[in-house]
C-alpha cells in the first residue's frame, strides 16, 4: 500500500487561463488554474501557474518544495468530480503514459503482491484476474520474477495487456471515492 507523501511532479491535464467559468468572481479577478495528476500517487491537483508561464497539456511540471519553474503554488487537492470535461478525457491517456514510463514499478506489483485476507489477494484487485489466473501468475513469478509487461504477457498467455489492467485499476481508484483498497493511489 502507498504511504502518504507529497507529489514532486505532476502532468497537466487541463489549463484554464481565465479560471473556472462557474466561478462567481468577475473575470478580471479570476486567477488562471491548471489541473494536473501527480506522477507518484496519482493525486488530482489544482495548481496556480506563475505569471506568464507557458503551460500546455501533457507538460510535466515540478511541484516539489524547491524552486518551481512554471508553478507558483499547489492550490488544493481535488476529486474526480472537480475535474473539467477536458481533464476527464485526458486523464486515461496521461495515466497510461505514466504507467509506461514507470514500468519496473508496476511490474514489481506482479512480483511482490501478497494476500490481503486469507481468501483475497492483491492480484484480485486488477480487473479480469480471478483465482485461476492469480495462481498462474504466482506460479510463474515463483520460477523467475517478471522483468517487463512483455515478459508477463509472454509467459501468461491469458494476460495479453497487463499494463492496461494496471491503468484500469488506477482509474477506478481515482474515480470512485468509495473504493476500499488503494494499491496505486493515495486516498
Secondary structure, 3 states (H helix, E strand, C coil): CCCCCCCCEEEEEEEECCCCCCCCCCHHHCCCEEEEEECCCCCEEEEEECCCCCCCCCCEEECCCCCCCCEEEEEEECCHHHCCHHHHHHHHHHHHHHHHHCHHHHHHHHHHCCEEECCEEHHHHCCCCCHHHHHHHHHHHHHCCCCCHHHHHHHCCCCCCHHHHHHHHHHHHHHCCCCCCCCCCCC
